[in-house]
Amino acid sequence: MGLIHGLEPYEGIGRLELQAEVQGRDLIFHVRDNGVGMTPEELAKITGRLNRKEIFEESGEIGMANVQKRCLALFGEGYGIRIKSEKNRGTEVTLRIPFTTGDGRKNEDFIGR
């Protein structure tokens, strides 16, 4: 749904960029677009909803709020979703989680091989 809101009204060629990187002991996912972006007020409203303790379905960001709540509960402060946006310039959503494998080994077991 966010893709539609950010790129559909954009006049021009819309660009969506997905990136994943390992940074220290963390895995970071970036989703960027060059869509319509958000005003500081719109961004503050969404960020405020993400950082609430309880999740309200009517907010429209239940998916992101759920991910944020789970990241904070499982991994603590410093993890979860961050959003940067500028009106008429685009939006970047970043998800930071600890880098581990399915069997629980940390990234230091794999980096440098």
Backbone as a ProteinNet text record, in pm:
[ID]
protein_1_A
[PRIMARY]
MGLIHGLEPYEGIGRLELQAEVQGRDLIFHVRDNGVGMTPEELAKITGRLNRKEIFEESGEIGMANVQKRCLALFGEGYGIRIKSEKNRGTEVTLRIPFTTGDGRKNEDFIGR
[TERTIARY]
81.5	0	86.7	195.3	283.9	345	371.8	427.2	330	203.7	103	96	97.7	88.5	209.8	325.9	447.8	479.7	450	490.1	376.1	255.3	145.3	119.9	116.9	91	212.6	327.3	450.5	444.4	474.9	477.7	621.1	644.5	778.5	802.9	927.3	963.6	992.4	909.5	927.7	1040.2	1116.3	1227.4	1209.5	1224.1	1219.2	1348.5	1420.1	1550.2	1544.6	1587.7	1596.5	1743.2	1787.7	1927.6	1935.3	2026.5	2054.6	2205.1	2244.6	2386.6	2412.1	2530.9	2575.7	2657.8	2622.7	2693.2	2726.4	2851.6	2890	2823.7	2744.9	2674.7	2528.4	2491.6	2352.6	2331.7	2210.5	2165.7	2066.5	2090.3	2008.1	1946.9	1815.1	1741.5	1697.8	1719.1	1676.6	1576	1468.8	1373.5	1361.9	1401.1	1400.3	1316.7	1250.1	1181.8	1205	1173.3	1184.6	1045.8	949.2	810.5	783.2	658.8	613	663.1	711.6	764.1	656.9	700.9	609.2	657.7	563.9	598.4	652.5	720.6	765.9	650	534.2	417.8	366.7	359.2	315.4	413	541.7	644.4	637	618.8	608.5	486.9	377.6	255.8	279.4	341.5	368.6	471	576	678.7	619.1	531.5	465.5	382.5	311.9	232.2	320.1	435.3	525.8	580	599.4	664.6	569	439.2	342.7	357.2	322.5	326.6	215.8	97.6	-12.3	-29.7	-89	-107.9	-255.8	-284.9	-423.2	-444	-539	-563.8	-607	-677	-726.1	-614.4	-495	-385.7	-338.9	-362.2	-317.4	-175.1	-100.5	37.5	50.6	-50.8	-47.6	66.7	96.9	206.3	339.7	369.7	496	498.1	384.9	379.6	402.8	350.7	370	517.8	581.6	724.6	805.6	773.7	845.5	831.8	709.8	684.7	762.3	761.3	832.4	984	1037	1182.2	1226.2	1151	1186.9	1178.3	1075.8	1059.8	1169.3	1205	1304.1	1448	1476.5	1615.6	1651.2	1552.2	1578.5	1591.9	1621	1636.6	1747.7	1733.5	1832.9	1797.5	1698	1654.7	1513.4	1477.8	1343.7	1345.6	1237.1	1213	1245.2	1309.7	1333.5	1285.9	1225.9	1176.2	1234.4	1285.7	1330.2	1252.3	1206	1130.2	1139.5	1130.9	1130.8	1027.6	940.9	834.6	893.3	836.7	876.4	1016.7	1075	1208.8	1212.6	1115.6	1113.3	1119.8	1121.3	1117.4	1214.5	1274.2	1357.8	1309.8	1280.2	1244	1357.8	1409	1520.8	1477.5	1511.4	1486.5	1620.7	1648.8	1774.3	1742.1	1809	1795.1	1933.6	1951.5	2079.6	2099.2	2222.6	2253.2	2285.4	2196.3	2217.6	2172.1	2209.8	2163.3	2042.6	1979.9	1864.3	1896.4	2023.2	2059.1	2112.7	2099.4	2134.3	2276.7	2361.4	2499.1	2501.9	2589.7	2601.5	2683.8	2677.3	2743.5	2895.3	2959.1	3104.4	3149.4	3057	3091	3105.3	3055.8	3050.8	3130.4	3146.1	3216.7	3364.1	3421	3562.9	3593.2	3492.6	3515.6	3515.1
-118.2	0	125.7	125.9	241.6	272.6	169.5	191.6	270	236.8	306.8	452.4	476.9	614.2	696.9	635.9	710.8	727.3	626.9	632.2	659.6	616.6	633.9	780.7	872.1	1012	1083.8	1017.7	1079	1098	1216.3	1243.7	1227.4	1128.6	1098	949.3	912	771.1	741.8	655.8	618.4	517.2	531.1	439.9	381.7	251.3	181.6	103.7	127.6	64.2	-18.8	-142.7	-232.9	-265.5	-258.7	-284.9	-354.9	-448.4	-513.3	-505.9	-482.8	-474.1	-523.4	-572.7	-607.9	-490.7	-442.5	-329.7	-370.1	-398.8	-448.3	-581.7	-588.4	-712.6	-711	-615.2	-598.8	-620	-659.4	-669.7	-556.3	-476.6	-358.6	-367.6	-350.4	-348.1	-204.6	-157.9	-24.1	-37.2	37.6	50	199.4	241.6	384.1	405.1	519.2	556.9	705.1	744.4	884.7	943.8	893.4	934.9	1070.8	1090.2	1221	1257.3	1160.9	1189.1	1235.5	1283	1328.8	1460.2	1537.2	1658.6	1618.3	1707	1675.1	1635.8	1697.2	1665.6	1523.9	1486.7	1351.9	1247.5	1274.9	1183.2	1167.4	1277.7	1273	1191.9	1203.7	1128.4	977.9	936.8	794.4	742.8	818.9	778.6	764.6	855.8	847.6	721.7	685.2	563	439.2	440.5	325.4	303.6	411.7	402.1	391.4	379.8	356.7	215.6	198.8	65.3	-23.8	35.2	-44.7	-16.2	-111.2	-99.5	-77.2	26.1	55.8	25.1	-64.1	-106.3	8.4	105.4	213.7	306.2	290.3	380	357	238.6	210.5	160.1	169.7	121.9	0	-82.4	-195	-290.3	-311.5	-402.2	-351.1	-225.4	-166.9	-156.3	-120.8	-109.8	-245.3	-350.7	-484.9	-524.8	-498.7	-528.6	-449.6	-321.5	-236.7	-289.6	-323	-373	-502.1	-591.4	-719.1	-699.1	-611.4	-585.6	-529.3	-434.3	-376.6	-480.1	-565.1	-667.7	-773.7	-814.4	-921.5	-873.2	-754.3	-711.2	-587	-509.5	-391.6	-263.9	-156	-24	-27.8	53.1	57.4	-32.5	-120	-208.4	-171.5	-212.7	-187.3	-96.7	-24.8	56	202.4	263.6	408.2	458.9	574.6	632.3	771.7	798.1	931.8	969.6	1092.2	1134.3	1284.6	1326.5	1467.8	1489.6	1585.2	1614.4	1638.3	1572.1	1580.7	1526.6	1455	1399	1248	1192.9	1049.4	1009.8	878.5	820.8	703.9	686.2	569.9	506.4	376.5	299.5	201.1	199.3	113.4	19.9	-107.6	-206.7	-261.3	-248.4	-297.8	-411.3	-526	-641.8	-701.6	-777.3	-845.9	-949.2	-964.6	-1060.3	-1194.4	-1291.4	-1428.2	-1524.3	-1648.3	-1752.3	-1821.2	-1909.8	-1982	-2065.8	-2107.1	-2188.6	-2104.1	-1970.3	-1882.9	-1833.3	-1879.2	-1830.4	-1684.2	-1607.8	-1465.4	-1444.3	-1322.1	-1292	-1310	-1296.9	-1309.5	-1449	-1546.1	-1682.3	-1688.4	-1587.3	-1592.6	-1483.3	-1369.5	-1258.6	-1290.4	-1259.4	-1282.9	-1418	-1496	-1626.4	-1612.6
0	0	0	76.5	80.8	-54.2	-131.9	-265.8	-351.2	-341	-419.1	-376.5	-245.7	-196.2	-235.7	-241.4	-269.3	-416.1	-497.8	-638.4	-735.2	-705.1	-799.9	-834.5	-736.4	-773.1	-832	-833.3	-881.2	-1033	-1078.7	-1221.9	-1269.4	-1349.3	-1396.2	-1380.6	-1393.9	-1381.2	-1234.7	-1176.5	-1036.6	-1022.4	-916.8	-890.2	-750.3	-741.3	-613	-599.4	-492.8	-470.5	-343.1	-353	-238	-215.6	-92.2	-60.6	74.4	85.6	214	236.1	359.9	391.7	533.3	555.1	689.3	739.3	858.6	919.3	1062.3	1085.7	1217.5	1243.4	1347.7	1383.9	1340.2	1256.6	1217.8	1068.8	1034.8	896.7	875.3	770.9	747	608.3	604.1	478.6	452.4	330.2	289.8	176.2	183.2	73.3	46.3	-74.4	-110.2	-235.2	-240.1	-363	-390.6	-511.4	-548.3	-567	-489.8	-501.3	-439.3	-401.8	-355.2	-216.3	-141.4	-7.5	89	205	309.4	367.2	417.5	490.5	627.8	696.2	832.1	925.2	905.4	988.3	959.6	832.8	795.9	848.9	835.8	884	1035.8	1107.1	1253.4	1296.8	1224.6	1256.8	1242.6	1132.3	1109.8	1210.8	1233.9	1330.3	1469.2	1505.9	1635.5	1649.7	1542.7	1545.2	1557	1491.6	1498.4	1638.2	1709.8	1840.3	1957.6	1930.1	2038	2091.1	2214.9	2276.2	2221.5	2198.9	2147.5	1998.1	1927.8	1783.1	1755.4	1679.6	1642.9	1495.9	1466.7	1329.4	1239.6	1292.2	1207.4	1159.7	1212.1	1173.4	1031.2	973.7	838.2	831.7	939.2	941.4	1032.1	1038.4	1131.9	1100.9	972.5	936.5	987.6	959.4	1006.1	1157.2	1217.9	1363.9	1429.1	1369.2	1421.5	1413.9	1301.4	1285.7	1387.8	1404	1499	1641.1	1679.1	1815	1839.6	1743.1	1758.7	1764	1679.5	1680.7	1815.5	1868.5	1997.8	2108.8	2103.9	2207.6	2199.2	2078.2	2060.7	2071.3	2017.4	2003.3	2084.1	2127.2	2208.5	2126.8	2200.5	2137.6	2032.4	1933	1825.6	1709.2	1728.5	1621.7	1578.8	1459.5	1409.5	1288.2	1270.9	1151.6	1177.5	1080.6	1078.7	943.1	942.5	817.5	800.9	680.9	642.4	518	510.3	393.7	377.1	254	222.3	112.1	132.6	36.9	-102.4	-200.9	-342.3	-370.5	-275.5	-295.1	-275.5	-201.8	-180.6	-34.5	-15.1	119.7	128.5	244.9	272.7	402.3	395.9	513.8	538.5	660.5	697.4	809.6	794.8	899.2	945	1075	1133.6	1229.7	1206.1	1294.3	1317.4	1426	1445.3	1334.7	1290.1	1184.5	1247.2	1229.2	1276.7	1168.7	1182.6	1091.3	1153	1078.8	1129.9	1252.6	1266.1	1382.5	1498.2	1485.9	1596.7	1600	1504.9	1504.5	1461.6	1521	1491.1	1365.1	1313.3	1186.9	1190.2	1305.3	1309.7	1269.2	1272.1	1227.1	1075.4	1004.6	858.7	790.6	854.3	790.5	781.1	668.1	646	585.2	554.2	490.4	341.9
[MASK]
+++++++++++++++++++++++++++++++++++++++++++++++++++++++++++++++++++++++++++++++++++++++++++++++++++++++++++++++++

